[in-house]
Amino acid sequence: MEPYKIFIDRRTSELTLMQVLQEIQKIQKENPDYEIFLDGDSNAIVGKRVIRS
């Protein structure tokens, strides 16, 4: 299994909530083969590659 790809580390990021939401939209458009979500354990916006058939 491929590890999650970290896009935004919330522990070190100084982005506001609105900026994070905007970045998530941008990341989703640029990475259509990834499911983008907040991983609570790592406190980061991460992506998991989606296998489409």
Backbone as a ProteinNet text record, in pm:
[ID]
protein_1_A
[PRIMARY]
MEPYKIFIDRRTSELTLMQVLQEIQKIQKENPDYEIFLDGDSNAIVGKRVIRS
[TERTIARY]
83.3	0	87.7	53.4	128.8	96.9	198.2	170.3	97.1	32.2	-37.4	64.7	24.6	108.2	61.4	152.1	117.4	124.9	13.3	7.9	23.1	-42.8	-33.7	-19.4	90.3	110.2	54.6	-56.6	-124.4	-43.1	48.3	129.4	227.5	273.3	372.6	316.7	193.8	132.4	73.6	85.3	25.8	-96.1	-151.5	-267.8	-392.2	-480.9	-609.8	-699	-811.4	-903.8	-949.6	-984.3	-1028.4	-918.3	-795.1	-683	-662.9	-678.6	-665.8	-773.2	-896.9	-1005.3	-979	-924.7	-890.2	-777.5	-680.4	-569.4	-618.6	-713.1	-768	-834.2	-909.9	-973.4	-868	-763.3	-654.5	-585.4	-557.8	-491.9	-578.8	-710.6	-801.8	-800.9	-797.3	-794.1	-661.8	-553.1	-420.7	-388.6	-461.9	-434.9	-564.1	-624.6	-753	-745.8	-626.7	-611.8	-591.6	-610	-596.4	-727.4	-756.5	-864.2	-797.6	-842.8	-780.5	-865.5	-800.5	-874.5	-782.3	-844.4	-769.6	-744.4	-618.8	-581.9	-560.5	-649.2	-644	-522.5	-472.5	-355.3	-230.3	-212.6	-93.7	-122.1	-249.2	-290.6	-243	-272.8	-228.7	-335.3	-331.9	-413	-331.2	-386.9	-313.4	-393.2	-326.6	-391.7	-362	-462	-448.3	-483.1	-392.7	-416.1	-537.8	-627.2	-749.3	-730.6	-756	-747.1	-885.7	-897.3	-1026.4	-1023.6	-1133.5	-1137.8	-1236.2
-118.3	0	124.5	216.8	341.5	433.2	495.9	588	712.1	779.1	903.6	1008.9	1094.6	1207.7	1329.5	1392.6	1510.3	1634.2	1707.9	1831.1	1953.8	1956	2068.9	2013	2044.2	2004.5	2116.1	2091.2	2195.5	2237.6	2154.3	2191.9	2303.1	2309.1	2410	2516.4	2497.3	2591.6	2710.8	2826.8	2947.4	2991.7	2901.2	2932.9	2944.1	3034.1	3043.5	2930.2	2909.9	2805.7	2828.8	2951.9	2983.2	2952.4	2983.8	2955.1	2804.5	2730.1	2583.8	2526.4	2574.4	2526.1	2558.6	2676.3	2713.6	2625.3	2597.7	2510.7	2368.8	2320	2186	2180.6	2282.8	2285.7	2283.4	2359.8	2363.9	2227.6	2166.4	2035.5	1931	1934.6	1838.5	1852	1974.7	1996.5	1948.9	1971	1935.5	1786.7	1718.5	1577.4	1495.8	1481.4	1411.5	1263.6	1207.9	1066.6	1045.7	1152.8	1143.8	1181.9	1112.2	1151.4	1239.7	1363.5	1460.1	1471.6	1463.8	1471.5	1513.4	1549.9	1584.8	1457	1426.5	1311.5	1363.9	1328	1377.6	1329.6	1209.9	1158.7	1240.7	1276.6	1354.2	1504.5	1543.3	1683.3	1748.5	1680.5	1728.9	1701.9	1782	1756.7	1660.4	1543.9	1439.4	1389	1312.6	1251.2	1103.3	1028.9	884.7	854.6	786.8	756	665.7	702	625.3	545.5	417.8	331.1	322.6	375.9	375	267	196.4	90.4	121.7
0	0	0	-86.7	-98.5	19.1	78.9	191.1	141.9	234	201.3	161.4	70.5	29	108.8	181.6	261.5	173.1	167.5	90.1	179.1	294.1	387.1	528.8	594	733.8	821.2	887.1	965.9	1088	1133.3	1250.8	1219	1094.9	1058.3	964.5	917.6	824.6	899.5	838.6	895.4	815.4	733.4	652.3	739.5	700.9	768.6	718.2	784.6	742.3	598.6	564	428.2	326.7	359.6	270.4	254.1	361.8	354.3	262.7	277	191.9	45.1	18.6	-118.3	-171.6	-87.8	-128.2	-157.5	-77.6	-100.7	-237.8	-273.9	-406.4	-516.9	-498	-596.3	-606.2	-491.5	-488.4	-558	-534.4	-596.3	-748.1	-798.7	-943.9	-1004.3	-932.5	-983.7	-966	-878.8	-848.7	-852.6	-971.2	-979.8	-942.5	-939.9	-904.7	-754.2	-674.1	-529.2	-459.9	-352.5	-262.3	-156.5	-142.7	-52.1	74.2	190.5	316.6	430.2	544.5	665.6	743.5	765.6	848.9	990.7	1080.9	1217.9	1295.1	1264.1	1335.7	1305.3	1179.7	1142.7	1137.7	1157.4	1152.9	1023.3	911.5	781.3	675.9	571.1	453.1	368.1	344.8	275.3	155.6	73	-40.9	-46.1	-88.8	-105.4	-249.9	-320.6	-460.5	-472.9	-564.4	-589	-716.6	-707.6	-825.3	-886.9	-1005.8	-1075.8	-1183.6	-1192.7	-1295.2	-1404.3
[MASK]
+++++++++++++++++++++++++++++++++++++++++++++++++++++

